[in-house]
Structure formats: structure tokens, C-alpha cells
């Protein structure tokens, strides 16, 4: 079963919220002139490039090898006057914890964002507190309704609890009402708290991915569910941002608007097919599809932006002189500039087995090997954070210790100052991680209907300082960007 077909069983409720059935694949379209001569109307502008290469061209014969495959996805600059239309759904947390400067900043930033949309773009605004409400139904922005949109956003105020799931579902429903077949359809979700319930989120995320929509999530303050917010973004191909201060909301909104309105490709899906004897090492954001292949949601790609994804692999022993087929990387995406439908890019990677130690050492691409070490450390940070927030401090520290040993060895071997800095970061995260506030999981009934107690350990008696929590969330944001191959913010 392929990744796309595996989502066919998602409940109809969520598919309906996204505007109906799965998107159609667009073939190369034609128009017909009056003399019935076909004329090609849509051509791939070739704005998306993919390259794939291994961290080395030689591996040690008759031994297991750990290496990586770097997949680089690059978008060329956007042609003049070729800006895609935007369908934006703002889903905003207006719970009581947002009261004060936070709600003021959110209200002002949302107004500024709406004002910067062009006539012809679409917008909807949903807020959630103890319940979800639509402030602006999905509408095409025009001079005639800008004042109405602004007035609706002005009414935002803080109250109640955090019904994030219903807010996201309502935002997706609004987005689906105005889906642009040749534009960018995006949800921007902001929250500062723990949702009342997240039981339905896995099904919703699957439905979002099936429809080809990305969710940009913004975690505000230090009390939001960071694992949930990063997962929503990562699994839908969107970006995650940690906002420490109210004044950061406007700048992140601006950055995201630029990216959305300069995208050259949407709904990018990366498939990695490992060669014989090749094992894909577990990494956040890379999902086994059950068909021997691995998948990653990349989302939309703005013009001029590059994604460098490092896929860690382990290669079984090979005979001397043999060629190891490492992986085939395939990228599918929808062309939003040339409107030429679904396009594909591919890259194949192999390596030779050798017993020549000097040649093997010389074949290592040091910059890529360092990038592999960084990506592995970023994955370890994310995994350790998830463990620690569920009360599993000892396993979290073990993960970090193992990653630290690898980074230290690489730093000594390659004399790379960036790796020295990464060692210090891992040491600080390991020191502070025991102070994390454990997020209690809601009680779930067992198959017999009997309630189960939460599996998490109790929260620390003393909450961590604002500085500690902020530092850990910054580290988590940076790690999330690293595993997605994004540049640091």
C-alpha cells in the first residue's frame, strides 16, 4: 500500500472538513484552437531541483557501515509577476491564558497580516477557547470587504479554555470552502496552552496530508504542548515556530506570508526507497510506509529556498569492489507556477566497497558527514524532549549521552567548531531536561471500558525557571528545523 492510498480510510468527517474528496492529479493540459489544432497550455517551468549524494563514495568492504544520504531540494527564484494566489486560514488561540499583551499582539498582528493580502487572495479566521468560533468565513479579499475583515479581527478577546482540536477542524473546514486548485492553501495555527483533548488529532493530521495542505504551527509562551505543535507542523509539511515574546508574532507572520506568497511548489512528498541490505535509521519526520519505502512530508517550497534533508542509513557488509545501491529519492509536488500538474524529481545514490583504508578516508565528504552528525543530534534532542515530557527522564538522558559521544568523537576527528558548539548545546539540554514540566496525558479507556491511569510521572515539585524552559523550547525549535532541512531562524 502506498502512502497516498494508506490515508484512504481516514474518517469522512475530516475529509469533508477539507473540502470533499482527495485532490485530482492534473495531467498536462491542452487547449484547442478553432481549427482543432492542440496547443500545449501548461509546461513545467523547472523551478524545482533535486540532488542526492552519499556522505562517502567508498565504504569498508566486509563490514557494516553507518553513513547518510543528503537530499537537497532547491527552488529557483520566482519569475517576475508569477505570484501564486493564497488561501489562508488563521486558527488562533484566544483562551484566557492569552489575556493581556499576548492577545493584543495577536490581534494587531492578525490585522496587519490580513491587510497585506492581495485582492483575490482568500482568508478565513477561526478562534478557539472553550469552543471554536468562525470570525471570518472563507472569503475572497477585495476592497469592498477589507473593513469587515478588520472589524471582525478587532473583536478578538481572551476567554475560556483551549479547544484546539475543534478550532483546527473548523479552520480546515473553512479552508476547504475556498480551496485553490492552483494556489497555496495553508493553515496558520497559534496556541499558548495544552489542548482540552488531542485524541482525534492523528486522524485529522492524516486527512490534512491526504488533501495536500500544510499547517504552520506557532507555539506561544512556555505552556503550550510543544510535542503536539511540532508534530502537527512536521507531519503536514509545515514549519514550527516558538514565540517567546508577544512582539515576535508580527515578524513571524510576516516571514510566513512571504514564504506562502512566493511558493513555487506545494504538497511536496519525498519517498526514499532503500537499496538491498540498506536500513533507514529512525529519524523524526521520516515514516515507514509498510511497503519497504519511507516517506517525508515536505510541504510547500518558497522561491530561492533550499531544503537539505539528511537520511541516516546503515549498510550491510559488501564484497570488495561491489557497488552498493544505497537509495532512490523521489520527490512529487504540484507545480503552482506553470500549473503543469503533479511533477516528479529523482536522485539515485550508490557507493563502492573497498579495503583500501586510505582511499576510504579520502572519500568521506567531510561537510556532509558533519551534516549527518548534526541531523542525528537534532533527532536525539527531539526524541529526548518527547521522553522527558512524558516523565521518562532516564531514557531521555541516555539518548542525549549517546548522541553526545558521537558528536564529541566527530568534533575531535574533524576539528569542526560547529560540532564543538553542538557538544555544549547537548550538555546544556541534558542538564536542564530533568526540570521539564511533565505534560499529563488524558486518561484513555481500555478495550473493556475501564479507565486507565495516566502513564506519565508526576510533574517536578518545582517548575523550571522561565529561562530554562525558554532555552529548551528554542533548542527544540532548532532541532525541528534541522531534521526538516531548513535553515536556522
TORKOL-631158 format. One line per field, with one value per residue (C-alpha): residue number from 1; residue in three letters; z negated, y, x. Coordinates in steps of 0.5 Angstrom, whole numbers, plus 500, padded with zeros to 3 digits. Last residue first. Example, Ala and Ser with C-alpha at 12.3 -4.5 7.8 and 13.67 -1.06 7.14 Angstrom:
% residues 2
dokol	2, 1
pavex	SER, ALA
zz	486, 484
yy	498, 491
xx	527, 525
***
This chain:
% residues 489
dokol	489, 488, 487, 486, 485, 484, 483, 482, 481, 480, 479, 478, 477, 476, 475, 474, 473, 472, 471, 470, 469, 468, 467, 466, 465, 464, 463, 462, 461, 460, 459, 458, 457, 456, 455, 454, 453, 452, 451, 450, 449, 448, 447, 446, 445, 444, 443, 442, 441, 440, 439, 438, 437, 436, 435, 434, 433, 432, 431, 430, 429, 428, 427, 426, 425, 424, 423, 422, 421, 420, 419, 418, 417, 416, 415, 414, 413, 412, 411, 410, 409, 408, 407, 406, 405, 404, 403, 402, 401, 400, 399, 398, 397, 396, 395, 394, 393, 392, 391, 390, 389, 388, 387, 386, 385, 384, 383, 382, 381, 380, 379, 378, 377, 376, 375, 374, 373, 372, 371, 370, 369, 368, 367, 366, 365, 364, 363, 362, 361, 360, 359, 358, 357, 356, 355, 354, 353, 352, 351, 350, 349, 348, 347, 346, 345, 344, 343, 342, 341, 340, 339, 338, 337, 336, 335, 334, 333, 332, 331, 330, 329, 328, 327, 326, 325, 324, 323, 322, 321, 320, 319, 318, 317, 316, 315, 314, 313, 312, 311, 310, 309, 308, 307, 306, 305, 304, 303, 302, 301, 300, 299, 298, 297, 296, 295, 294, 293, 292, 291, 290, 289, 288, 287, 286, 285, 284, 283, 282, 281, 280, 279, 278, 277, 276, 275, 274, 273, 272, 271, 270, 269, 268, 267, 266, 265, 264, 263, 262, 261, 260, 259, 258, 257, 256, 255, 254, 253, 252, 251, 250, 249, 248, 247, 246, 245, 244, 243, 242, 241, 240, 239, 238, 237, 236, 235, 234, 233, 232, 231, 230, 229, 228, 227, 226, 225, 224, 223, 222, 221, 220, 219, 218, 217, 216, 215, 214, 213, 212, 211, 210, 209, 208, 207, 206, 205, 204, 203, 202, 201, 200, 199, 198, 197, 196, 195, 194, 193, 192, 191, 190, 189, 188, 187, 186, 185, 184, 183, 182, 181, 180, 179, 178, 177, 176, 175, 174, 173, 172, 171, 170, 169, 168, 167, 166, 165, 164, 163, 162, 161, 160, 159, 158, 157, 156, 155, 154, 153, 152, 151, 150, 149, 148, 147, 146, 145, 144, 143, 142, 141, 140, 139, 138, 137, 136, 135, 134, 133, 132, 131, 130, 129, 128, 127, 126, 125, 124, 123, 122, 121, 120, 119, 118, 117, 116, 115, 114, 113, 112, 111, 110, 109, 108, 107, 106, 105, 104, 103, 102, 101, 100, 99, 98, 97, 96, 95, 94, 93, 92, 91, 90, 89, 88, 87, 86, 85, 84, 83, 82, 81, 80, 79, 78, 77, 76, 75, 74, 73, 72, 71, 70, 69, 68, 67, 66, 65, 64, 63, 62, 61, 60, 59, 58, 57, 56, 55, 54, 53, 52, 51, 50, 49, 48, 47, 46, 45, 44, 43, 42, 41, 40, 39, 38, 37, 36, 35, 34, 33, 32, 31, 30, 29, 28, 27, 26, 25, 24, 23, 22, 21, 20, 19, 18, 17, 16, 15, 14, 13, 12, 11, 10, 9, 8, 7, 6, 5, 4, 3, 2, 1
pavex	UNK, UNK, UNK, UNK, UNK, UNK, UNK, UNK, UNK, UNK, UNK, UNK, UNK, UNK, UNK, UNK, UNK, UNK, UNK, UNK, UNK, UNK, UNK, UNK, UNK, UNK, UNK, UNK, UNK, UNK, UNK, UNK, UNK, UNK, UNK, UNK, UNK, UNK, UNK, UNK, UNK, UNK, UNK, UNK, UNK, UNK, UNK, UNK, UNK, UNK, UNK, UNK, UNK, UNK, UNK, UNK, UNK, UNK, UNK, UNK, UNK, UNK, UNK, UNK, UNK, UNK, UNK, UNK, UNK, UNK, UNK, UNK, UNK, UNK, UNK, UNK, UNK, UNK, UNK, UNK, UNK, UNK, UNK, UNK, UNK, UNK, UNK, UNK, UNK, UNK, UNK, UNK, UNK, UNK, UNK, UNK, UNK, UNK, UNK, UNK, UNK, UNK, UNK, UNK, UNK, UNK, UNK, UNK, UNK, UNK, UNK, UNK, UNK, UNK, UNK, UNK, UNK, UNK, UNK, UNK, UNK, UNK, UNK, UNK, UNK, UNK, UNK, UNK, UNK, UNK, UNK, UNK, UNK, UNK, UNK, UNK, UNK, UNK, UNK, UNK, UNK, UNK, UNK, UNK, UNK, UNK, UNK, UNK, UNK, UNK, UNK, UNK, UNK, UNK, UNK, UNK, UNK, UNK, UNK, UNK, UNK, UNK, UNK, UNK, UNK, UNK, UNK, UNK, UNK, UNK, UNK, UNK, UNK, UNK, UNK, UNK, UNK, UNK, UNK, UNK, UNK, UNK, UNK, UNK, UNK, UNK, UNK, UNK, UNK, UNK, UNK, UNK, UNK, UNK, UNK, UNK, UNK, UNK, UNK, UNK, UNK, UNK, UNK, UNK, UNK, UNK, UNK, UNK, UNK, UNK, UNK, UNK, UNK, UNK, UNK, UNK, UNK, UNK, UNK, UNK, UNK, UNK, UNK, UNK, UNK, UNK, UNK, UNK, UNK, UNK, UNK, UNK, UNK, UNK, UNK, UNK, UNK, UNK, UNK, UNK, UNK, UNK, UNK, UNK, UNK, UNK, UNK, UNK, UNK, UNK, UNK, UNK, UNK, UNK, UNK, UNK, UNK, UNK, UNK, UNK, UNK, UNK, UNK, UNK, UNK, UNK, UNK, UNK, UNK, UNK, UNK, UNK, UNK, UNK, UNK, UNK, UNK, UNK, UNK, UNK, UNK, UNK, UNK, UNK, UNK, UNK, UNK, UNK, UNK, UNK, UNK, UNK, UNK, UNK, UNK, UNK, UNK, UNK, UNK, UNK, UNK, UNK, UNK, UNK, UNK, UNK, UNK, UNK, UNK, UNK, UNK, UNK, UNK, UNK, UNK, UNK, UNK, UNK, UNK, UNK, UNK, UNK, UNK, UNK, UNK, UNK, UNK, UNK, UNK, UNK, UNK, UNK, UNK, UNK, UNK, UNK, UNK, UNK, UNK, UNK, UNK, UNK, UNK, UNK, UNK, UNK, UNK, UNK, UNK, UNK, UNK, UNK, UNK, UNK, UNK, UNK, UNK, UNK, UNK, UNK, UNK, UNK, UNK, UNK, UNK, UNK, UNK, UNK, UNK, UNK, UNK, UNK, UNK, UNK, UNK, UNK, UNK, UNK, UNK, UNK, UNK, UNK, UNK, UNK, UNK, UNK, UNK, UNK, UNK, UNK, UNK, UNK, UNK, UNK, UNK, UNK, UNK, UNK, UNK, UNK, UNK, UNK, UNK, UNK, UNK, UNK, UNK, UNK, UNK, UNK, UNK, UNK, UNK, UNK, UNK, UNK, UNK, UNK, UNK, UNK, UNK, UNK, UNK, UNK, UNK, UNK, UNK, UNK, UNK, UNK, UNK, UNK, UNK, UNK, UNK, UNK, UNK, UNK, UNK, UNK, UNK, UNK, UNK, UNK, UNK, UNK, UNK, UNK, UNK, UNK, UNK, UNK, UNK, UNK, UNK, UNK, UNK, UNK, UNK, UNK, UNK, UNK, UNK, UNK, UNK, UNK, UNK, UNK, UNK, UNK, UNK, UNK, UNK, UNK, UNK, UNK, UNK, UNK, UNK, UNK, UNK, UNK, UNK, UNK, UNK, UNK, UNK, UNK, UNK
zz	476, 478, 485, 486, 487, 484, 478, 477, 477, 471, 468, 468, 465, 459, 457, 457, 453, 448, 447, 446, 441, 437, 438, 435, 429, 428, 424, 417, 415, 422, 425, 424, 428, 434, 435, 434, 430, 435, 435, 435, 442, 443, 449, 444, 443, 444, 439, 441, 442, 436, 439, 435, 433, 435, 430, 432, 439, 436, 435, 441, 445, 443, 445, 452, 453, 451, 456, 461, 460, 461, 467, 470, 469, 473, 472, 476, 471, 465, 466, 469, 463, 459, 463, 463, 455, 454, 458, 454, 448, 450, 451, 444, 442, 445, 442, 435, 436, 438, 435, 441, 442, 442, 447, 452, 451, 451, 458, 460, 458, 461, 468, 467, 466, 472, 476, 473, 475, 482, 483, 481, 485, 491, 490, 489, 496, 494, 500, 497, 491, 496, 500, 494, 492, 498, 497, 502, 503, 508, 506, 509, 510, 514, 515, 517, 519, 520, 522, 521, 525, 530, 527, 529, 522, 517, 520, 515, 512, 512, 510, 511, 507, 509, 504, 503, 509, 506, 512, 511, 511, 504, 502, 498, 491, 489, 490, 485, 486, 484, 489, 488, 491, 494, 496, 500, 501, 507, 509, 503, 502, 500, 496, 494, 492, 491, 493, 493, 497, 496, 497, 490, 491, 486, 483, 483, 479, 473, 475, 475, 479, 486, 487, 493, 495, 502, 503, 499, 503, 500, 502, 501, 501, 503, 503, 506, 511, 513, 506, 506, 503, 498, 496, 495, 491, 486, 485, 484, 479, 476, 475, 472, 467, 464, 460, 456, 453, 453, 460, 462, 469, 473, 480, 485, 488, 485, 481, 478, 477, 473, 469, 467, 464, 461, 458, 455, 452, 450, 443, 445, 449, 456, 460, 467, 472, 480, 482, 490, 494, 499, 498, 496, 491, 488, 487, 484, 479, 477, 476, 471, 468, 465, 458, 457, 452, 448, 451, 447, 448, 452, 459, 466, 472, 479, 484, 492, 499, 504, 511, 517, 514, 509, 504, 501, 497, 495, 492, 487, 486, 484, 479, 476, 475, 472, 467, 465, 464, 460, 455, 450, 444, 443, 445, 449, 454, 461, 464, 468, 472, 474, 475, 480, 484, 485, 487, 492, 495, 501, 503, 504, 500, 503, 497, 492, 486, 482, 474, 474, 467, 463, 456, 449, 453, 460, 466, 473, 479, 486, 492, 499, 504, 510, 507, 504, 497, 493, 489, 487, 484, 480, 477, 475, 472, 468, 465, 463, 460, 456, 454, 452, 448, 443, 443, 447, 441, 442, 449, 455, 459, 467, 473, 479, 485, 492, 499, 503, 510, 513, 515, 522, 523, 525, 525, 518, 516, 516, 511, 508, 506, 503, 501, 497, 496, 489, 487, 482, 485, 483, 485, 491, 495, 492, 496, 501, 504, 498, 495, 500, 505, 508, 512, 513, 517, 517, 522, 528, 531, 532, 538, 539, 545, 550, 556, 560, 567, 567, 573, 567, 563, 557, 550, 547, 540, 538, 533, 526, 521, 517, 510, 505, 504, 500, 498, 492, 487, 491, 491, 483, 482, 488, 483, 486, 489, 496, 492, 494, 501, 501, 497, 502, 500
yy	562, 557, 554, 548, 541, 538, 535, 542, 546, 541, 541, 549, 549, 544, 548, 554, 550, 548, 555, 558, 553, 554, 562, 562, 558, 550, 548, 546, 539, 536, 534, 527, 521, 520, 513, 517, 512, 508, 508, 501, 500, 493, 496, 501, 508, 513, 518, 525, 525, 530, 534, 533, 540, 540, 540, 534, 537, 542, 539, 534, 541, 544, 538, 538, 545, 545, 539, 543, 548, 544, 541, 548, 549, 543, 539, 534, 528, 531, 534, 527, 524, 529, 529, 521, 521, 527, 523, 517, 522, 525, 519, 516, 523, 522, 514, 517, 523, 519, 523, 524, 531, 528, 522, 528, 532, 526, 524, 532, 532, 526, 528, 534, 530, 526, 532, 535, 528, 528, 535, 534, 528, 532, 537, 532, 528, 522, 519, 521, 516, 510, 511, 511, 505, 501, 495, 498, 497, 502, 507, 509, 514, 516, 522, 523, 529, 529, 533, 534, 539, 544, 550, 553, 557, 552, 546, 540, 536, 529, 528, 521, 519, 512, 509, 506, 501, 498, 497, 491, 492, 488, 484, 488, 488, 491, 499, 503, 510, 517, 521, 528, 533, 540, 544, 550, 557, 561, 561, 558, 551, 548, 542, 537, 531, 525, 518, 511, 505, 498, 498, 499, 506, 508, 515, 520, 526, 524, 520, 512, 509, 507, 500, 498, 491, 492, 499, 504, 507, 514, 518, 526, 529, 536, 539, 545, 548, 555, 559, 566, 568, 563, 564, 572, 571, 566, 572, 577, 573, 571, 578, 580, 575, 576, 582, 578, 575, 567, 565, 558, 557, 550, 550, 546, 539, 536, 531, 536, 542, 538, 534, 541, 543, 537, 536, 543, 543, 550, 553, 557, 563, 562, 556, 557, 552, 552, 547, 545, 542, 537, 534, 527, 530, 534, 528, 524, 530, 530, 522, 523, 529, 526, 524, 531, 534, 540, 543, 545, 552, 558, 557, 559, 555, 558, 554, 554, 553, 556, 556, 552, 548, 554, 551, 556, 552, 547, 553, 554, 547, 546, 552, 549, 542, 546, 550, 544, 541, 547, 547, 551, 554, 561, 568, 573, 578, 578, 583, 587, 581, 582, 589, 588, 583, 588, 594, 589, 587, 592, 593, 585, 579, 573, 570, 564, 566, 571, 570, 563, 560, 554, 553, 554, 558, 558, 563, 562, 567, 566, 569, 568, 572, 576, 583, 582, 580, 585, 588, 581, 580, 587, 585, 579, 582, 587, 582, 577, 583, 585, 578, 577, 584, 582, 576, 570, 565, 566, 562, 566, 561, 563, 559, 563, 560, 563, 561, 565, 566, 564, 570, 570, 577, 576, 569, 566, 565, 557, 552, 547, 541, 537, 530, 528, 521, 518, 514, 508, 502, 494, 491, 486, 492, 499, 504, 509, 515, 518, 522, 520, 524, 527, 532, 535, 542, 546, 551, 547, 551, 545, 547, 548, 551, 546, 548, 542, 544, 544, 549, 554, 553, 547, 548, 543, 540, 536, 532, 534, 529, 530, 532, 527, 528, 534, 540, 539, 539, 533, 529, 530, 528, 522, 518, 517, 510, 513, 515, 509, 510, 516, 513, 507, 500
xx	532, 537, 536, 531, 533, 527, 531, 535, 528, 526, 532, 532, 525, 527, 533, 529, 524, 530, 532, 525, 524, 531, 530, 523, 525, 523, 517, 519, 515, 517, 511, 508, 510, 507, 502, 496, 491, 487, 479, 475, 472, 474, 478, 482, 479, 484, 486, 489, 496, 500, 505, 511, 515, 522, 527, 530, 532, 536, 543, 542, 540, 546, 551, 547, 549, 556, 557, 554, 558, 564, 561, 561, 568, 570, 576, 574, 576, 576, 569, 567, 568, 565, 559, 558, 559, 554, 549, 549, 549, 543, 539, 541, 539, 532, 532, 533, 528, 522, 516, 512, 516, 523, 521, 519, 525, 530, 527, 527, 534, 536, 534, 538, 544, 543, 542, 548, 552, 550, 552, 559, 559, 556, 562, 567, 566, 569, 573, 580, 578, 576, 582, 587, 583, 584, 579, 574, 566, 563, 558, 551, 546, 540, 536, 529, 524, 517, 511, 504, 500, 503, 500, 507, 507, 504, 507, 505, 510, 513, 520, 524, 530, 533, 538, 544, 546, 552, 557, 562, 570, 571, 565, 559, 557, 551, 549, 546, 543, 541, 537, 540, 535, 538, 532, 533, 530, 530, 523, 519, 517, 511, 510, 516, 512, 517, 516, 520, 519, 519, 512, 509, 510, 516, 516, 521, 519, 523, 529, 530, 536, 534, 537, 540, 542, 539, 537, 533, 527, 526, 520, 519, 513, 512, 505, 506, 511, 514, 512, 513, 506, 507, 514, 513, 507, 511, 516, 511, 507, 514, 515, 508, 508, 515, 513, 509, 515, 518, 515, 517, 516, 514, 514, 509, 510, 504, 507, 512, 508, 503, 508, 512, 505, 504, 511, 511, 504, 504, 506, 512, 510, 507, 508, 507, 504, 505, 500, 501, 495, 496, 489, 492, 496, 491, 487, 493, 493, 486, 486, 492, 489, 483, 485, 488, 484, 483, 489, 495, 497, 500, 497, 498, 496, 497, 493, 495, 493, 497, 495, 493, 487, 485, 481, 476, 471, 476, 480, 474, 473, 480, 480, 474, 478, 483, 479, 476, 482, 485, 479, 483, 480, 476, 477, 481, 479, 479, 473, 479, 479, 472, 473, 479, 475, 469, 474, 477, 471, 470, 477, 477, 479, 476, 472, 473, 468, 471, 470, 469, 468, 471, 469, 472, 477, 478, 479, 478, 479, 478, 482, 482, 487, 484, 486, 492, 494, 498, 492, 490, 497, 497, 490, 493, 499, 495, 490, 496, 500, 494, 492, 499, 500, 494, 490, 493, 492, 484, 484, 484, 488, 488, 487, 488, 486, 490, 488, 494, 494, 501, 506, 509, 510, 517, 519, 521, 528, 530, 527, 532, 531, 538, 537, 544, 544, 548, 553, 554, 558, 557, 564, 566, 569, 569, 565, 567, 563, 562, 557, 552, 549, 542, 540, 533, 531, 525, 524, 523, 518, 514, 509, 502, 498, 500, 496, 492, 490, 482, 482, 478, 484, 484, 487, 492, 493, 499, 496, 493, 492, 485, 485, 482, 475, 471, 473, 478, 473, 469, 476, 476, 469, 470, 474, 481, 481, 484, 490, 494, 493, 497, 503, 503, 500
***
